[in-house]
């Protein structure tokens, strides 16, 4: 699959005349709880030659491709990605923490890493993870059975929200460090479910775990109660630093 992904990225550059700066895994394979049949969720950030940006009208800022049984491939243009980072879009912060990097050019992630803590808005991050958790509580765990995949989506969102509430920092992308916040009463059950998911397909369901369901509902309520009390800890200089990095990357991306 690594070869297929690398080939696809190279073809994209040639077909669209772009430079891919960064490509990573963004789904369950990066989070740390894949199933044997989990697809590969590849996300990439790319830029065009400078002249593409010097027009009265902005061009398309995404590249999306049909999903097959193995590969889900999608990309955001550099300016869009940096704007979303400036706006504290949680997805961008997760991509830049991915443990699975398929491609990196111009030290892209290393140059952005120092800006991430100051760019992250605690309230926006909490809102994002609470939204995912609400779906899990109100929809995925509403019946007598729940898909293991959706249960872990909800659990990861709950722990990321708790991380923001308790530690007031950018939460990690991976599930393993988030598990440190799991109450001891749930650790054995989560470990057993995690082991089961590693051997099950994406559609596998289990009886809804009553205790975990209560925990998730309690975390949703706690997050909603804490939202207004969170400070907005962002550096005023981050926008200027992102502007400067944007210009530098454009100058370097197609330099001969």
For each residue, the residues with C-beta under 8 A, 3 or more apart:
1: 4 5 40 70 71
2: 5 6 102
3: 6 7
4: 1 7 8 70 71
5: 1 2 8 9 23 40 42 71 73 102
6: 2 3 9 10 102 103
7: 3 4 10 11
8: 4 5 11 12 42 71 73
9: 5 6 12 13 20 23 44 102 103
10: 6 7 13 14
11: 7 8 14 15
12: 8 9 15 16 18 20 44 46 63 75
13: 9 10 16 17 18 19 20 46
14: 10 11 17
15: 11 12
16: 12 13 46 63
17: 13 14 48 49
18: 12 13 46 47 48 63
19: 13 46 47 48 105 253 254
20: 9 12 13 23 44 45 46 75 103 105
21: 44 45 46 47 78 104 105 106 108 249 253
22: 44 45 95 96 101 103 104 105 108 109
23: 5 9 20 42 43 44 45 75 101 102 103 104
24: 30 42 43 44 95 96 98 100 101 102
25: 29 30 40 41 42 43 98 99 100 101 102
26: 30 41 42 43 91 94 95 98
27: 30 31 34 38 39 40 41 72
28: 31 32 33 34 35 38 41 149 152
29: 25 34 38 40 41 100
30: 24 25 26 27 41 94 98 99 100 173 174
31: 27 28 152 156 173 174 175
32: 28 174 175 176
33: 28 152 156 175 194 197 198
34: 27 28 29 38 198
35: 28 38 148 149 197 198 200 201 202 204
36: 198 199 200 201
37: 201 202
38: 27 28 29 34 35 202
39: 27 67 68 69 70 71 72
40: 1 5 25 27 29 70 71 72
41: 25 26 27 28 29 30 72
42: 5 8 23 24 25 26 71 72 73 74 102
43: 23 24 25 26 74 75 76 91 95
44: 9 12 20 21 22 23 24 73 74 75 76 102 103
45: 20 21 22 23 75 76 77 78 81 95 108
46: 12 13 16 18 19 20 21 63 75 76 77 78
47: 18 19 21 77 78 79 249 250 253
48: 17 18 19 51 52 53 59 77
49: 17 52 253 254
50: 53 54 250 251 254
51: 48 54
52: 48 49 55 59
53: 48 50 79 250
54: 50 51
55: 52 58 59
56:
57:
58: 55 61
59: 48 52 55
60: 63 77
61: 58 76 77 79 80
62: 74 75 76 77 80
63: 12 16 18 46 60 74 75
64: 74 75
65: 73 74
66:
67: 39 71 72
68: 39 71
69: 39
70: 1 4 39 40
71: 1 4 5 8 39 40 42 67 68
72: 27 39 40 41 42 67
73: 5 8 42 44 65
74: 42 43 44 62 63 64 65
75: 12 20 23 43 44 45 46 62 63 64
76: 43 44 45 46 61 62 80 81 84 92
77: 45 46 47 48 60 61 62 80 81
78: 21 45 46 47 81 82 246 249 250
79: 47 53 61 82 83 246
80: 61 62 76 77 83 84
81: 45 76 77 78 84 85 92
82: 78 79 85 86 242 245 246
83: 79 80 86 87
84: 76 80 81 87 89 91 92
85: 81 82 88 89 92 93 112 115 116 119 242
86: 82 83 119 238 239 242
87: 83 84 121 124
88: 85 93 119 120 121 124 125 234
89: 84 85 92 93 124
90: 93 94 124 125 128 129
91: 26 43 84 94 95
92: 76 81 84 85 89 95 96
93: 85 88 89 90 96 97 116 120 125 170 173
94: 26 30 90 91 97 98 173
95: 22 24 26 43 45 91 92 98
96: 22 24 92 93 109 112 113 116
97: 93 94 172 173 174
98: 24 25 26 30 94 95 101 173
99: 25 30 173 174
100: 24 25 29 30
101: 22 23 24 25 98 104 109
102: 2 5 6 9 23 24 25 42 44
103: 6 9 20 22 23 44
104: 21 22 23 101 107 108 109
105: 19 20 21 22 108 253
106: 21 111 249 252 253
107: 104 110 111
108: 21 22 45 104 105 111 112 249
109: 22 96 101 104 112 113
110: 107 113
111: 106 107 108 114 245 249
112: 85 96 108 109 115 116 245
113: 96 109 110 116
114: 111
115: 85 112 118 119 238 241 242 245
116: 85 93 96 112 113 119 120 170
117: 120 169 170
118: 115 233 234 235 237 238
119: 85 86 88 115 116 234 235 238 242
120: 88 93 116 117 125 169 170 233 234
121: 87 88 124 125 232 233 234
122: 125 126 164 168 230 231 232 233
123: 126 127 227 230 232
124: 87 88 89 90 121 127 128
125: 88 90 93 120 121 122 128 129 160 164 170 171
126: 122 123 129 130 161 164 165 223 226 227 230
127: 123 124 130 131 227
128: 90 124 125 131 132
129: 90 125 126 132 133 157 158 160 161 164 171 223
130: 126 127 133 134 157 161 220 223 224 227
131: 127 128 134 135
132: 128 129 135 136 153 154 157
133: 129 130 136 137 154 157 158 161 216 219 220 223
134: 130 131 137 138 220
135: 131 132 138 139 140 154
136: 132 133 139 140 141 150 151 153 154 155 157 158 216
137: 133 134 140 141 154 213 216 217 220
138: 134 135 141 142
139: 135 136 142
140: 135 136 137 146 147 150 151 153 154
141: 136 137 138 146 150 151 154 208 213 216
142: 138 139
143: 146 208
144: 207 208
145: 205 206 207 208
146: 140 141 143 150 151 205 206 207 208 209
147: 140 150 151 202 203 204 205
148: 35 151 152 193 196 197 200 204 205 206
149: 28 35 152 153 197 202 203 204
150: 136 140 141 146 147 153 154
151: 136 140 141 146 147 148 154 155 193 206 209 212
152: 28 31 33 148 149 155 156 175 193 194 197
153: 132 136 140 149 150 156 157
154: 132 133 135 136 137 140 141 150 151 157 158 216
155: 136 151 152 158 159 190 212 216
156: 31 33 152 153 159 160 175 178
157: 129 130 132 133 136 153 154 160 161
158: 129 133 136 154 155 161 162 215 216 219 220 223
159: 155 156 162 163 171 175 178 179 181 182 219
160: 125 129 156 157 163 164 171 178
161: 126 129 130 133 157 158 164 165 219 223
162: 158 159 165 166 181 219 222 223
163: 159 160 166 167 169 171 172 178 181
164: 122 125 126 129 160 161 167 168 169 171 230
165: 126 161 162 168 222 223 226 230
166: 162 163 181
167: 163 164 171
168: 122 164 165 230 231 233
169: 117 120 163 164
170: 93 116 117 120 125
171: 125 129 159 160 163 164 167 178
172: 97 163 177 178
173: 30 31 93 94 97 98 99
174: 30 31 32 97 99 177 178
175: 31 32 33 152 156 159 178 179
176: 32 179
177: 172 174 180
178: 156 159 160 163 171 172 174 175 181 182
179: 159 175 176 182 187 190
180: 177
181: 159 162 163 166 178
182: 159 178 179 186 187 190
183: 186 187 215
184: 187
185: 211
186: 182 183 189 190 211 212 215
187: 179 182 183 184 190 191
188: 191 192
189: 186 192 193 209 211 212
190: 155 179 182 186 187 193 194 212
191: 187 188 194 195
192: 188 189 195 196
193: 148 151 152 189 190 196 197 206 209
194: 33 152 190 191 197 198
195: 191 192 198 199
196: 148 192 193 199 200 204 206
197: 33 35 148 149 152 193 194 200 204
198: 33 34 35 36 194 195
199: 36 195 196
200: 35 36 148 196 197 204
201: 35 36 37 204
202: 35 37 38 147 149
203: 147 149
204: 35 147 148 149 196 197 200 201
205: 145 146 147 148
206: 145 146 148 151 193 196 209
207: 144 145 146
208: 141 143 144 145 146 213
209: 146 151 189 193 206 212 213
210: 213 214
211: 185 186 189 214 215
212: 151 155 186 189 190 209 215 216
213: 137 141 208 209 210 216 217
214: 210 211 217 218
215: 158 183 186 211 212 218 219
216: 133 136 137 141 154 155 158 212 213 219 220
217: 137 213 214 220 221
218: 214 215 221 222
219: 133 158 159 161 162 215 216 222 223
220: 130 133 134 137 158 216 217 223 224
221: 217 218 224 225
222: 162 165 218 219 225 226
223: 126 129 130 133 158 161 162 165 219 220 226 227
224: 130 220 221 227
225: 221 222
226: 126 165 222 223 229 230
227: 123 126 127 130 223 224 230
228:
229: 226
230: 122 123 126 164 165 168 226 227
231: 122 168
232: 121 122 123
233: 118 120 121 122 168
234: 88 118 119 120 121 238
235: 118 119 238
236: 239
237: 118 240 241
238: 86 115 118 119 234 235 241 242
239: 86 236 242 243
240: 237 243 244
241: 115 237 238 244 245
242: 82 85 86 115 119 238 239 245 246
243: 239 240 246 247
244: 240 241 247 248
245: 82 111 112 115 241 242 248 249
246: 78 79 82 242 243 249 250
247: 243 244 250 251
248: 244 245 251 252
249: 21 47 78 106 108 111 245 246 252 253
250: 47 50 53 78 246 247 253
251: 50 247 248 255
252: 106 248 249 255
253: 19 21 47 49 105 106 249 250
254: 19 49 50
255: 251 252
256:
